[in-house]
């Protein structure tokens, strides 16, 4: 059961965690063993169990279930989940920032939680400052884990720091879906098509159809933000603390997006589902492969996204669920890794309360095969009760794109927020494209150097 702790109590509990020296794994740390640097004893229960702390912002049923199952598997460990906020509690102004400050203070003082949820924390800064443990060796030496059954493009994101610093509990995908019926005569080379190719295809199919759009209910700043995410490394050099938004290329991107809306190829307004050719949607779990795509189109077609010429292709984008990391100086490294290893096991991935796609191929394949068999038998129903007519090849196509999905990056939400805010000023006519690009450049540069 998740313990409810007030701010003062949470901070006190975190500060009690011993610092620095890590155990090498294996059998784990002996109860009450002294920290090699501070000389303090590891925190233990009256029964002599090692207390392993996991700090999260908000409690969920998944963490409750994880605590129970992990402790049943490892009876010598008392997993204590320190939730800053209980599920269902009304959010308070400044609560998130208060939590971030709490964790920052604990880490800077050398007395952090053994394991922490990274979702709402500055993960990239923590990696740079050495707060997080690189779990690469632990993962490679774990004899229980089978890496050929795991999506390594989810577990090992592309980042300059290298290594594996966080493990998500699951993941979702941002997919690009086309209206297969309307696009069947269009020649789309997914490996090479650009946003200009996208615009040309929409123009061709739109002829004589004023109420047909490439995408609907999608604002210009949302599209620019999505295009920035896909080309993040072209615009942000985190290591050098440099931004690259005041360039002719980015100004051209802003103008290109604006033209698509001016020409009626895109609209920020909602429209009937059969009035659009493409849709960008989040697929959160195996059933969404059919439920989401067939809610949008009768004959959906999963596609790689249009992309800049500098990119080879842009497949589905991985969106990790709650990511867990190990504090680099925890004296309970072995115990902390046991928690992460359990999360990556079939037992951990099959916890009913866990959301998103599984990190294990076998778990996802089993669920997708069940859906495929139901479709074949004509018994699969959409959430609205309608029986769906789908091709088995749709699931095969999804599986192929999943294997190719781009490794997720450590993106900074603040950068993306700046891009959205300042590009909106251009699209609303308040600033020129050049002015918006300069403002984005200045604000992002300032942020990167804070």
Buried (B, 14 or more C-beta within 10 A) or exposed (E): EBEEBEEEEBBEBBBEBBBBBBBEBEEBBEBEBBBEEBEBEBBBEEEEBBBBBBBBBBBBBBBBBBBEBBBEBBEBBBBBBBBBBEEEEEEEEEBBEEBBEBBBBBBEEBBBBBBBBBBBBBBBBBBBEEBBBBBBEBBEEBEEBBEEBBBEBBBBBEBEBEBBBBBBBBBBBBBBBBBBEBBEEBEBEBEEBBBEBBBBBBBEBBEEEEEBBBBBEBBBBBBBBBBBBBBBBBBBEBEEEBBBBBBEBBBEBBBBBBEBBEEBBBBBEEBEEEBBBBBBBEBBBBBBBBBBBBBBBEBBBBBBBBBBEEBEBBBBBBBBBBBBBBBBBBBBBBBBBBBBBBBBBEEBBEBEEBBBBBBBBEBBBEBBEEBBEBBEEEEBEBEEEEEBEBEEEBBEBBBEBBEEBBBBBBBBEBBBEBBBBBBBBBBEEEBBBBBBBBBBBBBBBEBBEE
